[in-house]
Amino acid sequence: TFEHTGALREAGALQLCLGQLAAATAHGLRAEGAWVEQCVRLLRLCAHTAANRNALLAARVPPPEAAGGGAGSEPWGAVDVLLRTFALLSQAGAPAEPVPRPSAPADQPATGPAGAGAESSGTPARRGGDGAPPAEGGGDGGARPSRASAAPAASTANCAEQVLDLVHVLLVHTDASAARAEGGGDVHMEGDVHVEGPEPTTRRAAERVATALSLLSSPALAATPALHRGIARLLPNLAAGTSEALTLLVSHFNPAAGDAGALRALEECAAAGASSLHMLQHLADMLNSLPESSGPRNWSHALREACLRAGLTESLSQYILATLPAARGEAQAAAWQSALASPVLPLALQAVTGLARTHSPTQALLLDSNLVPRLHLLEQSSSSGASGLGGHAESLLEAVREAAAAAVDRIRLETREAKRSKALERRREMLRELGLAAHDGAGGASSSAEGGKRPSAASALALQAEALEEETGLRCLVCQEGLGVRPAEVLGVYTYSKRVPLVATPSGLQRAAAAKAAAEAAEAAHAPGGAPAGAARSLAPGRSDVTCSYCTVTFFSPIHASCHAEAARADRLAKAPKTEWAGATLRNSQTQCNSLLPLRGPETPDAAFGEAVESWWAALHGVGRADGARLRLLCHDLRLLLLRFAHGASFSDDSSGGGGTSN
């Protein structure tokens, strides 16, 4: 689909776009900034192929004069230009705030992207040497003409998010290609040509990290958590494994998480620790986005080692150990209530989960600290509230399980056996109260017939209850019965679905292919207008079909469709009425849900199951419209779920509960 964008690379359009972005100024963006969005959309479209990504990483442009550029200045790469563009966009969204300018080393001029263009003015040059607009024909087919008015704040934020996404694609996807090449695997992607970009120098990596950290603390981004998360997930790749950049990165978060006492102090004075809480949130976002694999250009292992050496890992684990009680009971009720209400605990759990994934030293530290039993107690918590503590504890246990599967499985099995024994004891007590069992003279328990006691009507009913088969599969959380006892009832699980956009694809592909073929034929006949121009003309602005699908996660709480309907009816008629899914959230261990996914049993009637399926699709349509065949939507839903597993992403960000095991 994107192979024809190679013509833009060969014609020098990518280099031209980078040069135009490097020459931009904050004043120019306020006066006429729509062209920046066009450039970014064009580069993002071209970055779908590895050849274009490698070309962008290898490109170099002169730094602007406002950033200290001169005749002897080190040229900038694509990442530097894009970081500066993001800083200018954030300044354009908040004119009163200056562009962040991290301090440069004493012996080096401030030639990095930090603070570039903060004090310059004027309108950037919008045309290249040939007089053609750099973004002409670019974008994803839905580009609109440039407007002379200032871009709205929403458009600026959207453009800034696209810039971060482009930087992420350039760094992460290229690292993945290098890892596959190092392992001898197949490195072919769509138009893949593996040419590594140059590694950043130690000073340049430190400058990039300083720029990103200053942007994290910028008041201009305070109301955009999505941009904060986007910057945080870039930090490990910007550091590029260099010791100076990693030291700067770890020392930035050390005041908030470098000491367990400082973490506990945040709970005592939430107002005074607000900024530190934000810093801790950034740390959790950064560590939770670390990939699991470790390749030649994957810096996750280096960052985990740096956090371990600096004591961040130990302080976070010690805080969790001190916050979570060692047992459950009436004596620990107040301690558990305090732990579940802690604003720091969920962030600490997310950060430690990211540190523990595929990192044996961190896993060994957590095992030695005897943290697993307390995490298991928290995993079973049904009152975790909106913080999703149960899901975070489950994710951390799964990370520790990589090194000690037997220990984690053993403690989970012991809990299941204890619950089963307790349930059997309650069952015997109930049968004893019904007269099923009688005590003989020796004090032993025997059946009614053996004890000589004549069974009553209640005893006969108890005998029938004893004859029922024990439920061994999934059990409804309301009636505690499953497919074994009620095989004809439709059993489902609560799920949470949201509408997500898919990758936009330009329409008129047949027209583009025909234009490209005509350009190639003209070049073969030595006619004016070669393949690059013809291919570029095929990217003329047109309509863009952006399709949507659904993304579904679950805490896997089984419930009968009939039990859910009765519970919803009771919620509506209660003294304090609740909506259908507000009540379902309470039953679902405080995990958000908006649909009931039916499970088909061996004896489930077709009519009842079909009705439940239609109800599920109706609930999905209530979330938002997504056109397309149901099979296609389900395949995309499954693809997004598998991507979460592949990248180690959190399953509880949207629903506040449910981890990898639940899904």
MOMOPE-V18865 format. One record per residue. N is the residue number from 1. PHI is phi as a letter, one per 40 degrees, with the letter a starting at -180 (* if undefined). PSI is psi as a letter, one per 30 degrees, with the letter a starting at -180 (* if undefined). Layout:
N/PHI/PSI
N/PHI/PSI
This chain:
1/*/e
2/b/g
3/c/e
4/c/f
5/c/f
6/c/f
7/c/e
8/c/e
9/c/e
10/c/e
11/c/f
12/g/g
13/c/e
14/c/e
15/c/e
16/c/e
17/c/e
18/c/e
19/c/e
20/c/e
21/c/e
22/c/f
23/c/f
24/c/l
25/b/l
26/c/e
27/c/e
28/c/e
29/c/e
30/c/e
31/c/e
32/a/i
33/b/g
34/c/f
35/c/f
36/c/e
37/c/e
38/c/e
39/c/e
40/c/e
41/c/e
42/c/e
43/c/e
44/c/e
45/c/e
46/c/f
47/c/g
48/c/f
49/b/k
50/c/e
51/c/e
52/c/e
53/c/e
54/c/e
55/c/e
56/c/e
57/c/e
58/c/f
59/c/k
60/b/k
61/b/l
62/c/k
63/c/k
64/c/l
65/c/e
66/c/f
67/c/g
68/g/g
69/c/k
70/a/a
71/c/e
72/b/g
73/c/k
74/c/k
75/c/l
76/c/l
77/c/l
78/c/e
79/c/e
80/c/e
81/c/e
82/c/e
83/c/e
84/c/e
85/c/e
86/c/e
87/c/e
88/c/e
89/c/e
90/c/e
91/c/e
92/c/e
93/c/f
94/b/i
95/d/f
96/c/f
97/c/k
98/c/l
99/c/k
100/d/k
101/b/j
102/c/l
103/c/k
104/c/l
105/d/l
106/c/e
107/c/g
108/b/k
109/c/l
110/c/i
111/b/f
112/c/a
113/c/f
114/c/k
115/g/g
116/c/k
117/g/g
118/c/f
119/b/g
120/c/l
121/a/l
122/h/l
123/c/k
124/c/l
125/c/k
126/b/g
127/b/k
128/c/a
129/c/f
130/c/g
131/g/g
132/c/k
133/c/k
134/c/f
135/b/g
136/c/k
137/g/g
138/c/a
139/g/a
140/b/g
141/g/f
142/b/g
143/c/k
144/b/l
145/c/l
146/c/k
147/b/k
148/c/f
149/c/l
150/c/k
151/c/k
152/c/l
153/c/e
154/c/e
155/c/e
156/c/e
157/c/e
158/c/e
159/c/e
160/c/e
161/c/e
162/c/e
163/c/e
164/c/e
165/c/e
166/c/e
167/c/e
168/c/e
169/c/e
170/c/e
171/c/e
172/c/e
173/c/e
174/c/e
175/c/e
176/c/e
177/c/e
178/c/e
179/c/e
180/c/e
181/c/e
182/c/e
183/c/f
184/g/g
185/c/a
186/c/j
187/b/g
188/c/k
189/b/a
190/c/j
191/g/h
192/c/k
193/b/j
194/c/j
195/b/j
196/c/k
197/c/l
198/c/k
199/c/k
200/c/k
201/c/l
202/c/e
203/c/e
204/c/e
205/c/e
206/c/e
207/c/e
208/c/e
209/c/e
210/c/e
211/c/e
212/c/e
213/c/e
214/c/e
215/c/e
216/c/e
217/c/g
218/c/k
219/c/f
220/c/f
221/b/g
222/c/e
223/c/g
224/b/i
225/c/f
226/c/e
227/c/e
228/c/e
229/c/e
230/c/e
231/c/e
232/c/e
233/c/f
234/c/f
235/d/e
236/c/e
237/c/e
238/c/e
239/c/f
240/f/g
241/g/g
242/c/k
243/c/e
244/c/e
245/c/e
246/c/e
247/c/e
248/c/e
249/c/e
250/c/e
251/c/f
252/c/e
253/c/f
254/c/e
255/c/f
256/c/e
257/b/g
258/c/f
259/a/k
260/c/e
261/c/e
262/c/e
263/c/e
264/c/f
265/c/f
266/c/e
267/c/e
268/c/f
269/b/i
270/c/e
271/c/e
272/c/f
273/b/g
274/c/e
275/c/e
276/c/e
277/c/e
278/c/e
279/c/e
280/c/e
281/c/e
282/c/e
283/c/e
284/c/e
285/c/e
286/c/e
287/c/e
288/c/f
289/c/g
290/c/k
291/c/l
292/c/e
293/c/l
294/b/j
295/b/a
296/c/f
297/b/g
298/b/j
299/c/g
300/c/e
301/c/e
302/c/e
303/c/e
304/c/e
305/c/e
306/c/e
307/c/e
308/c/e
309/c/e
310/c/f
311/g/g
312/c/e
313/c/e
314/c/e
315/c/e
316/c/e
317/c/e
318/c/e
319/c/e
320/c/e
321/c/e
322/c/f
323/c/e
324/c/k
325/c/l
326/c/f
327/a/l
328/b/k
329/i/l
330/c/e
331/c/f
332/b/g
333/c/e
334/c/e
335/c/e
336/c/e
337/c/e
338/c/e
339/c/e
340/c/f
341/c/g
342/c/k
343/c/f
344/c/e
345/d/e
346/c/e
347/c/e
348/c/e
349/c/e
350/c/e
351/c/e
352/c/e
353/c/e
354/c/e
355/c/e
356/c/f
357/c/k
358/f/g
359/b/j
360/c/e
361/d/e
362/c/e
363/c/e
364/c/e
365/c/e
366/c/e
367/c/e
368/c/f
369/c/g
370/f/h
371/c/f
372/c/e
373/d/e
374/c/e
375/c/e
376/c/e
377/c/e
378/c/e
379/c/e
380/c/f
381/c/k
382/b/g
383/b/h
384/c/f
385/g/a
386/c/f
387/c/f
388/g/h
389/c/e
390/c/e
391/c/e
392/c/e
393/c/e
394/c/e
395/c/e
396/c/e
397/c/e
398/c/e
399/c/e
400/c/e
401/c/f
402/d/e
403/b/f
404/a/i
405/c/e
406/c/e
407/c/e
408/c/e
409/c/e
410/c/e
411/c/e
412/c/e
413/c/e
414/c/e
415/c/e
416/c/e
417/c/e
418/c/e
419/c/e
420/c/e
421/c/e
422/c/e
423/c/e
424/c/e
425/c/e
426/c/e
427/c/e
428/c/e
429/c/e
430/c/e
431/c/e
432/c/e
433/c/f
434/c/f
435/g/g
436/c/e
437/b/k
438/b/l
439/c/k
440/c/a
441/c/f
442/c/f
443/g/f
444/c/l
445/c/k
446/a/l
447/c/l
448/c/e
449/c/e
450/c/e
451/c/f
452/g/g
453/c/k
454/c/k
455/c/k
456/c/a
457/c/e
458/c/e
459/c/e
460/c/e
461/c/e
462/c/e
463/c/e
464/c/e
465/c/e
466/c/f
467/c/f
468/c/k
469/c/k
470/c/k
471/c/k
472/b/f
473/c/b
474/c/k
475/b/k
476/c/k
477/c/f
478/c/e
479/c/f
480/g/g
481/b/l
482/b/a
483/c/f
484/c/e
485/c/e
486/b/i
487/c/f
488/c/f
489/c/k
490/c/k
491/b/k
492/b/l
493/b/k
494/c/k
495/b/l
496/b/k
497/b/k
498/b/l
499/c/k
500/b/k
501/c/k
502/c/l
503/c/k
504/c/k
505/b/k
506/c/k
507/c/l
508/g/h
509/c/e
510/c/e
511/c/e
512/c/e
513/c/e
514/c/e
515/c/e
516/c/e
517/c/e
518/c/e
519/c/e
520/c/e
521/c/e
522/c/e
523/c/e
524/c/e
525/c/g
526/f/h
527/c/l
528/c/k
529/g/i
530/c/a
531/c/e
532/d/e
533/c/e
534/c/e
535/c/e
536/c/e
537/c/f
538/c/f
539/c/g
540/d/k
541/d/k
542/a/a
543/c/k
544/b/k
545/c/j
546/c/j
547/c/l
548/b/l
549/a/a
550/b/k
551/b/k
552/b/k
553/b/l
554/a/l
555/c/f
556/f/h
557/b/j
558/c/k
559/a/k
560/c/k
561/c/e
562/c/e
563/c/e
564/c/e
565/c/e
566/c/e
567/c/e
568/c/e
569/c/e
570/c/e
571/c/e
572/c/e
573/c/g
574/c/l
575/c/e
576/b/i
577/c/k
578/b/l
579/c/l
580/d/e
581/c/f
582/c/e
583/c/e
584/c/e
585/c/e
586/c/e
587/c/f
588/c/h
589/f/h
590/g/g
591/b/k
592/d/k
593/a/l
594/a/g
595/a/l
596/b/j
597/c/j
598/c/k
599/b/k
600/c/j
601/c/l
602/c/f
603/b/g
604/c/k
605/c/k
606/c/e
607/c/e
608/c/e
609/c/e
610/c/e
611/c/e
612/c/e
613/c/e
614/c/e
615/c/e
616/c/e
617/c/e
618/c/e
619/c/e
620/c/e
621/c/f
622/c/f
623/c/e
624/i/l
625/c/k
626/b/j
627/c/l
628/h/l
629/c/k
630/c/e
631/c/e
632/c/e
633/c/e
634/c/e
635/c/e
636/c/e
637/c/e
638/c/e
639/c/e
640/c/e
641/c/e
642/c/e
643/c/e
644/c/e
645/c/e
646/c/e
647/c/g
648/g/g
649/c/l
650/c/k
651/c/f
652/b/g
653/c/e
654/c/e
655/c/f
656/g/h
657/i/l
658/g/k
659/b/a
660/c/e
661/c/e
662/c/e
663/c/*
